[in-house]
């Protein structure tokens, strides 16, 4: 039976190994986070955009609206087969997240790109009016916001309610607040 002899590394080698381990330890969360976001990009549209706790919503629910908006932008760029309505929804959601992050220029650009040239006749909501109301809020144009609210109010009902009318009413009630507060209407100032 032979005994193995363990060689002790020199102090320089030991410090090098220790430093490398520290770098790996510090960068591991970033690598895992990046890998997780890359995984989100592999989701189909429904899971990425519509399912709570999944896709961009997972990132936003962690309090990272800017990261979630950027993830949507990347998803839209990299997704191969998206219908126009899916791209419109993605752009709108990215706009909301940029607005929540108080990046109004980016938000406005995304909202404008979320308008239909010709709104689908079969749409169950007044989509363009809703998008324009949101733009009016960010541009601090109370009159336009009120005008688009009236257009939405005359729109179709879905399960007994006018879609997005409640959101626009909150934007009006909380007009002097940031979008993130006005959208939810959860401030005593509203």
C-alpha positions as a Markdown table, in Angstrom:
| # | Residue | x | y | z |
|---|---|---|---|---|
| 1 | Unk | 0.0 | 0.0 | 0.0 |
| 2 | Unk | 1.4 | 3.4 | -1.0 |
| 3 | Unk | 0.6 | 6.7 | 0.5 |
| 4 | Unk | -0.2 | 9.7 | -1.7 |
| 5 | Unk | 1.9 | 12.7 | -1.1 |
| 6 | Unk | 0.0 | 16.0 | -1.2 |
| 7 | Unk | 2.1 | 18.9 | -2.5 |
| 8 | Unk | 1.3 | 22.2 | -1.0 |
| 9 | Unk | 1.1 | 25.0 | -3.7 |
| 10 | Unk | 3.4 | 28.0 | -3.4 |
| 11 | Unk | 1.8 | 31.1 | -1.9 |
| 12 | Unk | 1.6 | 32.7 | -5.3 |
| 13 | Unk | -0.3 | 29.7 | -6.8 |
| 14 | Unk | -2.6 | 29.6 | -3.8 |
| 15 | Unk | -3.4 | 33.3 | -4.1 |
| 16 | Unk | -4.1 | 32.8 | -7.8 |
| 17 | Unk | -6.4 | 30.0 | -7.2 |
| 18 | Unk | -8.2 | 31.9 | -4.4 |
| 19 | Unk | -8.6 | 35.0 | -6.7 |
| 20 | Unk | -10.0 | 32.9 | -9.5 |
| 21 | Unk | -12.5 | 31.2 | -7.2 |
| 22 | Unk | -13.6 | 34.7 | -5.9 |
| 23 | Unk | -14.1 | 36.0 | -9.4 |
| 24 | Unk | -16.2 | 32.9 | -10.3 |
| 25 | Unk | -18.2 | 33.3 | -7.1 |
| 26 | Unk | -18.9 | 37.0 | -7.8 |
| 27 | Unk | -19.8 | 36.5 | -11.5 |
| 28 | Unk | -21.8 | 33.3 | -11.0 |
| 29 | Unk | -25.1 | 35.2 | -10.1 |
| 30 | Unk | -24.7 | 37.4 | -13.2 |
| 31 | Unk | -24.1 | 34.4 | -15.4 |
| 32 | Unk | -27.1 | 32.6 | -13.9 |
| 33 | Unk | -29.3 | 35.7 | -14.3 |
| 34 | Unk | -28.1 | 36.1 | -17.9 |
| 35 | Unk | -28.8 | 32.4 | -18.6 |
| 36 | Unk | -32.3 | 32.7 | -17.1 |
| 37 | Unk | -33.1 | 35.7 | -19.3 |
| 38 | Unk | -31.8 | 33.8 | -22.3 |
| 39 | Unk | -34.2 | 31.0 | -21.3 |
| 40 | Unk | -37.0 | 33.5 | -21.2 |
| 41 | Unk | -36.2 | 34.4 | -24.9 |
| 42 | Unk | -36.9 | 30.8 | -25.9 |
| 43 | Unk | -40.6 | 30.9 | -24.7 |
| 44 | Unk | -43.5 | 31.1 | -27.1 |
| 45 | Unk | -45.4 | 34.4 | -27.3 |
| 46 | Unk | -48.1 | 33.3 | -24.9 |
| 47 | Unk | -45.7 | 32.3 | -22.1 |
| 48 | Unk | -43.4 | 35.2 | -22.7 |
| 49 | Unk | -46.0 | 38.0 | -22.9 |
| 50 | Unk | -49.2 | 36.9 | -21.2 |
| 51 | Unk | -48.4 | 34.4 | -18.4 |
| 52 | Unk | -47.9 | 35.9 | -14.9 |
| 53 | Unk | -44.6 | 34.9 | -13.4 |
| 54 | Unk | -43.1 | 34.1 | -16.8 |
| 55 | Unk | -41.2 | 35.9 | -19.5 |
| 56 | Unk | -40.8 | 39.6 | -19.1 |
| 57 | Unk | -43.4 | 39.6 | -16.3 |
| 58 | Unk | -41.1 | 37.5 | -14.1 |
| 59 | Unk | -38.4 | 40.2 | -14.3 |
| 60 | Unk | -40.9 | 43.1 | -13.8 |
| 61 | Unk | -42.4 | 41.4 | -10.8 |
| 62 | Unk | -39.0 | 41.4 | -9.2 |
| 63 | Unk | -39.0 | 45.2 | -9.5 |
| 64 | Unk | -36.9 | 45.6 | -12.6 |
| 65 | Unk | -39.1 | 47.4 | -15.2 |
| 66 | Unk | -36.2 | 48.6 | -17.2 |
| 67 | Unk | -34.6 | 45.1 | -17.5 |
| 68 | Unk | -38.1 | 43.7 | -18.4 |
| 69 | Unk | -38.5 | 46.4 | -21.1 |
| 70 | Unk | -35.1 | 45.6 | -22.6 |
| 71 | Unk | -35.9 | 41.9 | -22.5 |
| 72 | Unk | -39.1 | 42.6 | -24.5 |
| 73 | Unk | -37.2 | 44.6 | -27.1 |
| 74 | Unk | -34.7 | 41.7 | -27.5 |
| 75 | Unk | -37.5 | 39.1 | -27.7 |
| 76 | Unk | -39.2 | 41.1 | -30.4 |
| 77 | Unk | -36.0 | 41.4 | -32.4 |
| 78 | Unk | -35.1 | 37.7 | -32.1 |
| 79 | Unk | -38.6 | 36.1 | -32.4 |
| 80 | Unk | -39.1 | 34.7 | -35.8 |
| 81 | Unk | -42.8 | 34.3 | -36.2 |
| 82 | Unk | -44.8 | 37.0 | -34.5 |
| 83 | Unk | -48.1 | 38.3 | -35.8 |
| 84 | Unk | -48.7 | 42.1 | -36.0 |
| 85 | Unk | -51.0 | 42.0 | -33.0 |
| 86 | Unk | -48.3 | 40.3 | -31.0 |
| 87 | Unk | -45.7 | 42.8 | -31.9 |
| 88 | Unk | -48.1 | 45.6 | -31.1 |
| 89 | Unk | -48.8 | 44.1 | -27.6 |
| 90 | Unk | -45.0 | 43.6 | -27.0 |
| 91 | Unk | -44.3 | 47.2 | -27.9 |
| 92 | Unk | -47.1 | 48.5 | -25.7 |
| 93 | Unk | -45.9 | 46.4 | -22.7 |
| 94 | Unk | -42.3 | 47.6 | -23.3 |
| 95 | Unk | -43.7 | 51.2 | -23.4 |
| 96 | Unk | -45.4 | 50.6 | -20.0 |
| 97 | Unk | -42.2 | 49.3 | -18.5 |
| 98 | Unk | -40.1 | 52.2 | -19.8 |
| 99 | Unk | -42.8 | 54.6 | -18.4 |
| 100 | Unk | -42.6 | 52.8 | -15.1 |
| 101 | Unk | -38.9 | 53.2 | -15.1 |
| 102 | Unk | -39.4 | 57.0 | -15.9 |
| 103 | Unk | -37.8 | 56.6 | -19.3 |
| 104 | Unk | -40.5 | 58.6 | -21.0 |
| 105 | Unk | -38.8 | 59.2 | -24.4 |
| 106 | Unk | -38.3 | 55.4 | -24.8 |
| 107 | Unk | -41.9 | 54.8 | -23.6 |
| 108 | Unk | -43.4 | 57.3 | -26.0 |
| 109 | Unk | -41.5 | 55.7 | -28.9 |
| 110 | Unk | -42.7 | 52.3 | -28.0 |
| 111 | Unk | -46.3 | 53.5 | -27.5 |
| 112 | Unk | -46.3 | 55.2 | -30.9 |
| 113 | Unk | -45.0 | 52.0 | -32.5 |
| 114 | Unk | -47.9 | 50.1 | -30.8 |
| 115 | Unk | -50.5 | 51.9 | -32.8 |
| 116 | Unk | -52.3 | 50.1 | -35.7 |
| 117 | Unk | -52.2 | 51.9 | -39.0 |
| 118 | Unk | -55.7 | 50.5 | -39.4 |
| 119 | Unk | -57.2 | 49.2 | -36.2 |
| 120 | Unk | -58.8 | 45.8 | -36.8 |
| 121 | Unk | -62.6 | 46.1 | -37.2 |
| 122 | Unk | -63.1 | 43.0 | -35.1 |
| 123 | Unk | -61.1 | 44.4 | -32.2 |
| 124 | Unk | -63.0 | 44.1 | -28.9 |
| 125 | Unk | -61.3 | 47.2 | -27.6 |
| 126 | Unk | -60.6 | 50.7 | -28.8 |
| 127 | Unk | -56.9 | 49.9 | -28.9 |
| 128 | Unk | -55.6 | 53.0 | -30.7 |
| 129 | Unk | -57.6 | 55.3 | -28.4 |
| 130 | Unk | -56.1 | 53.5 | -25.4 |
| 131 | Unk | -52.6 | 53.9 | -26.7 |
| 132 | Unk | -53.1 | 57.5 | -27.6 |
| 133 | Unk | -54.6 | 58.2 | -24.1 |
| 134 | Unk | -51.5 | 56.7 | -22.6 |
| 135 | Unk | -49.3 | 58.9 | -24.8 |
| 136 | Unk | -51.4 | 62.0 | -23.8 |
| 137 | Unk | -50.8 | 61.2 | -20.2 |
| 138 | Unk | -47.0 | 61.0 | -20.7 |
| 139 | Unk | -47.1 | 64.2 | -22.7 |
| 140 | Unk | -49.1 | 65.8 | -19.9 |
| 141 | Unk | -52.0 | 66.7 | -22.2 |
| 142 | Unk | -55.0 | 66.5 | -20.0 |
| 143 | Unk | -57.5 | 67.6 | -22.8 |
| 144 | Unk | -56.4 | 64.9 | -25.2 |
| 145 | Unk | -56.4 | 62.3 | -22.4 |
| 146 | Unk | -60.1 | 63.3 | -21.6 |
| 147 | Unk | -61.0 | 63.2 | -25.4 |
| 148 | Unk | -59.5 | 59.7 | -25.8 |
| 149 | Unk | -61.3 | 58.6 | -22.6 |
| 150 | Unk | -64.6 | 59.6 | -24.2 |
| 151 | Unk | -63.8 | 57.6 | -27.3 |
| 152 | Unk | -62.9 | 54.6 | -25.2 |
| 153 | Unk | -66.1 | 55.0 | -23.2 |
| 154 | Unk | -68.2 | 54.7 | -26.4 |
| 155 | Unk | -66.4 | 51.5 | -27.4 |
| 156 | Unk | -67.5 | 47.9 | -27.2 |
| 157 | Unk | -68.0 | 46.1 | -23.9 |
| 158 | Unk | -66.3 | 42.9 | -23.0 |
| 159 | Unk | -67.9 | 40.8 | -20.2 |
| 160 | Unk | -69.9 | 43.8 | -19.2 |
| 161 | Unk | -67.1 | 46.4 | -19.0 |
| 162 | Unk | -65.4 | 48.7 | -21.4 |
| 163 | Unk | -61.8 | 47.5 | -21.7 |
| 164 | Unk | -59.2 | 49.8 | -20.4 |
| 165 | Unk | -61.6 | 52.5 | -19.3 |
| 166 | Unk | -60.7 | 51.9 | -15.7 |
| 167 | Unk | -57.0 | 52.4 | -16.5 |
| 168 | Unk | -57.6 | 55.7 | -18.4 |
| 169 | Unk | -59.8 | 56.9 | -15.5 |
| 170 | Unk | -56.9 | 56.2 | -13.1 |
| 171 | Unk | -54.6 | 58.2 | -15.4 |
| 172 | Unk | -57.0 | 61.1 | -15.3 |
| 173 | Unk | -57.5 | 60.8 | -11.5 |
| 174 | Unk | -53.7 | 60.6 | -10.9 |
| 175 | Unk | -52.7 | 63.0 | -13.7 |
| 176 | Unk | -50.0 | 64.7 | -11.6 |
| 177 | Unk | -48.4 | 61.4 | -10.6 |
| 178 | Unk | -45.7 | 59.3 | -12.4 |
| 179 | Unk | -47.1 | 56.6 | -14.7 |
| 180 | Unk | -46.2 | 53.8 | -12.4 |
| 181 | Unk | -48.5 | 55.3 | -9.7 |
| 182 | Unk | -51.2 | 56.6 | -12.0 |
| 183 | Unk | -51.6 | 53.2 | -13.8 |
| 184 | Unk | -52.3 | 51.4 | -10.6 |
| 185 | Unk | -54.1 | 54.3 | -8.9 |
| 186 | Unk | -52.7 | 53.2 | -5.6 |
| 187 | Unk | -51.7 | 56.5 | -4.1 |
| 188 | Unk | -53.5 | 58.5 | -1.5 |
| 189 | Unk | -52.7 | 61.5 | -3.8 |
| 190 | Unk | -55.0 | 60.2 | -6.5 |
